[in-house]
Amino acid sequence: MYQEAGQLNLYSPFIDLSQVLFVLIGSFLLLTVVGMTPSVIRAFANNAHTVSAQAQAPASSVSSMQPVVSWGQISIAGLGGGIIGALGVHLLAAQRDKKKEFRDAARQFREAFVEIERLLLIRHPEHSKLYPGAPQEFQPLFQLLPTYYQQQHTALLRFEPYLPKSKRAQLREIWNEYCHFDKEQRYPTFAEYNCGADHEIEMQKRDVALARIQRMFAYTR
């Protein structure tokens, strides 16, 4: 009834490249502003004595002097800096979009457990009688958890691809504990939560289920 769906084979690791990219972009934009590449800078340094000599040369020889840096070099420098800058901006935007996708999937995963958390906090079997007209909300844990399994499992499958492989495996292990997943038969049994009529054990198992939910939530931050 609760056949486990195949795990999505996606992996979107997050590598914070912002500091590296800012340094890279800043360096090339600076070179773009002054219109020089590192090779052009070396040309200035290597030909500093030539510039000095040319300044002292007779006027008749000025017309034969060659420029140290050509406009073609400056144009290539500007173009290269612009391309690197655009690439850096694109990478930063892509990184920002992936982080937003992670936050959205994590939020949806947490929201899938909101109602079950509320119901697990109900501890009195006669809870509905305490409030006139209130629906009967207290249910045995063994009956309550399977009701929300499909909704929660779907949210899990959507969220898992945004985790690194190691964290994905850890989250899946906690999930299997939460729904008491039978790995041989490949379906959730929730057998651990079958407390019978023992109310005290029922309350203990509710705390166990809530603790496992919070452990799964740790991977959404």
C-alpha positions as CSV (number, residue, x, y, z in Angstrom):
1,M,0.0,0.0,0.0
2,Y,2.9,2.3,0.8
3,Q,5.3,1.2,-2.0
4,E,8.5,3.3,-1.8
5,A,9.1,5.2,-5.0
6,G,12.5,5.2,-6.7
7,Q,14.9,7.9,-5.4
8,L,15.5,10.7,-7.9
9,N,19.0,10.5,-9.3
10,L,19.8,14.2,-9.1
11,Y,22.6,16.0,-7.4
12,S,23.0,19.7,-7.1
13,P,26.0,20.4,-4.8
14,F,26.5,23.9,-3.6
15,I,29.9,25.4,-3.7
16,D,30.3,29.0,-2.4
17,L,32.3,30.7,-5.1
18,S,31.3,34.2,-4.3
19,Q,34.6,35.3,-2.7
20,V,36.7,33.8,-5.5
21,L,34.5,35.3,-8.2
22,F,34.4,38.8,-6.6
23,V,38.2,38.8,-6.5
24,L,38.4,37.6,-10.1
25,I,35.8,40.0,-11.4
26,G,37.3,43.0,-9.4
27,S,40.8,42.3,-10.8
28,F,39.6,42.2,-14.5
29,L,37.3,45.1,-14.2
30,L,40.1,47.2,-12.8
31,L,42.2,46.2,-15.8
32,T,39.3,47.1,-18.1
33,V,39.0,50.6,-16.6
34,V,42.6,51.4,-17.2
35,G,42.6,49.5,-20.5
36,M,45.5,47.2,-19.8
37,T,46.1,43.4,-19.4
38,P,48.9,42.0,-17.3
39,S,51.0,41.7,-20.5
40,V,50.4,45.4,-21.2
41,I,51.5,46.3,-17.7
42,R,54.8,44.3,-18.2
43,A,55.2,46.2,-21.5
44,F,55.1,49.5,-19.7
45,A,57.6,48.3,-17.1
46,N,60.0,46.9,-19.7
47,N,59.8,50.0,-21.9
48,A,60.0,52.6,-19.2
49,H,63.5,53.6,-20.2
50,T,62.4,53.8,-23.8
51,V,59.7,56.4,-22.9
52,S,62.3,58.4,-21.0
53,A,64.7,58.3,-24.0
54,Q,62.0,59.3,-26.4
55,A,61.1,62.3,-24.3
56,Q,64.7,63.6,-24.6
57,A,65.1,62.8,-28.4
58,P,65.3,65.5,-31.0
59,A,62.1,66.8,-32.5
60,S,63.0,65.4,-35.9
61,S,62.9,61.9,-34.5
62,V,59.5,62.2,-32.8
63,S,57.6,61.3,-35.9
64,S,59.4,57.9,-36.1
65,M,58.7,56.9,-32.6
66,Q,56.3,53.8,-32.1
67,P,53.7,53.8,-29.3
68,V,54.5,51.5,-26.4
69,V,50.9,50.3,-26.2
70,S,48.5,50.1,-29.2
71,W,44.8,50.8,-29.2
72,G,44.3,47.2,-30.3
73,Q,45.9,45.9,-27.1
74,I,43.6,48.2,-25.1
75,S,40.5,47.0,-27.0
76,I,41.4,43.4,-26.4
77,A,42.0,44.1,-22.8
78,G,38.6,45.7,-22.5
79,L,36.8,42.9,-24.3
80,G,38.5,40.2,-22.2
81,G,37.6,42.0,-19.0
82,G,34.0,42.4,-20.1
83,I,33.7,38.7,-21.0
84,I,35.2,37.6,-17.7
85,G,33.0,40.0,-15.8
86,A,29.8,38.8,-17.6
87,L,30.8,35.2,-16.9
88,G,31.3,35.9,-13.2
89,V,27.9,37.6,-12.9
90,H,26.3,34.7,-14.7
91,L,27.9,32.2,-12.3
92,L,26.8,34.2,-9.2
93,A,23.3,34.4,-10.5
94,A,23.2,30.7,-11.1
95,Q,24.5,30.0,-7.6
96,R,21.9,32.3,-6.2
97,D,19.1,30.6,-8.1
98,K,20.2,27.2,-6.9
99,K,20.2,28.3,-3.3
100,K,16.7,29.7,-3.7
101,E,15.6,26.4,-5.2
102,F,17.1,24.6,-2.1
103,R,15.3,27.0,0.3
104,D,11.9,26.5,-1.5
105,A,12.2,22.7,-1.5
106,A,13.3,22.7,2.1
107,R,10.3,24.8,3.1
108,Q,7.9,22.5,1.2
109,F,9.4,19.5,3.0
110,R,8.9,21.1,6.4
111,E,5.3,22.2,5.5
112,A,4.4,18.6,4.7
113,F,4.8,17.8,8.4
114,V,3.0,20.7,9.9
115,E,-0.3,19.0,10.4
116,I,1.1,15.7,11.7
117,E,3.2,17.7,14.3
118,R,0.0,19.4,15.5
119,L,-1.8,16.2,15.8
120,L,1.1,14.5,17.6
121,L,1.0,17.2,20.2
122,I,-2.5,16.2,21.2
123,R,-2.1,14.1,24.3
124,H,-5.6,13.6,25.8
125,P,-7.8,10.9,24.2
126,E,-10.9,13.0,25.1
127,H,-9.4,16.1,23.5
128,S,-12.5,16.8,21.3
129,K,-14.8,16.8,24.3
130,L,-12.8,19.6,25.9
131,Y,-14.0,22.0,23.2
132,P,-17.7,21.9,22.2
133,G,-18.1,21.1,18.5
134,A,-14.4,20.2,18.0
135,P,-13.8,17.3,15.7
136,Q,-12.3,14.0,17.0
137,E,-8.6,14.6,16.3
138,F,-6.9,12.2,18.7
139,Q,-6.0,9.0,16.8
140,P,-3.7,6.2,17.7
141,L,-0.2,6.9,16.3
142,F,-0.2,3.6,14.3
143,Q,-3.3,4.8,12.4
144,L,-2.3,8.5,12.2
145,L,1.1,8.4,10.6
146,P,0.2,6.3,7.5
147,T,-2.5,8.9,6.6
148,Y,0.2,11.5,5.8
149,Y,2.8,9.1,4.4
150,Q,2.2,9.9,0.7
151,Q,2.3,13.6,1.2
152,Q,5.5,13.5,3.2
153,H,7.2,11.0,0.9
154,T,6.5,13.2,-2.1
155,A,8.0,16.2,-0.4
156,L,11.1,14.1,0.5
157,L,11.6,13.0,-3.1
158,R,11.5,16.7,-4.2
159,F,13.9,17.8,-1.5
160,E,16.6,15.0,-1.7
161,P,18.2,16.1,-5.0
162,Y,19.3,19.4,-3.4
163,L,21.5,17.6,-0.8
164,P,25.0,16.2,-1.3
165,K,25.1,12.4,-1.6
166,S,26.3,11.8,2.0
167,K,23.6,14.0,3.6
168,R,21.0,12.5,1.3
169,A,21.9,9.0,2.6
170,Q,21.7,10.3,6.2
171,L,18.3,11.9,5.7
172,R,17.0,8.7,4.1
173,E,18.1,6.7,7.1
174,I,16.2,8.9,9.5
175,W,13.2,8.7,7.2
176,N,13.3,4.9,7.2
177,E,13.4,5.0,11.0
178,Y,10.5,7.5,11.1
179,C,8.2,5.3,8.9
180,H,9.8,2.0,10.1
181,F,10.6,1.1,6.5
182,D,10.9,-2.6,5.7
183,K,14.0,-2.7,3.4
184,E,13.3,-6.3,2.2
185,Q,9.7,-5.8,1.3
186,R,10.3,-2.1,0.4
187,Y,7.3,-0.5,2.1
188,P,6.7,1.4,5.3
189,T,5.2,-0.6,8.2
190,F,5.0,1.9,11.0
191,A,5.1,-1.2,13.2
192,E,7.1,0.4,15.9
193,Y,4.2,2.7,16.7
194,N,1.6,0.0,17.3
195,C,1.1,0.6,21.0
196,G,-2.3,-1.1,21.5
197,A,-4.3,0.4,24.3
198,D,-1.3,1.4,26.4
199,H,-1.7,5.2,26.6
200,E,1.7,5.8,28.3
201,I,3.6,4.0,25.5
202,E,1.5,5.9,23.0
203,M,2.8,9.2,24.4
204,Q,6.4,7.9,24.4
205,K,6.1,6.9,20.8
206,R,4.7,10.2,19.8
207,D,7.7,11.9,21.3
208,V,9.9,9.5,19.3
209,A,8.1,10.4,16.1
210,L,8.4,14.1,16.8
211,A,12.1,13.8,17.5
212,R,12.7,12.0,14.2
213,I,10.9,14.8,12.4
214,Q,13.1,17.4,14.0
215,R,16.2,15.4,13.0
216,M,15.1,15.4,9.4
217,F,14.5,19.1,9.6
218,A,18.1,19.7,10.5
219,Y,19.0,18.9,6.8
220,T,16.8,21.8,5.6
221,R,18.9,24.5,7.2
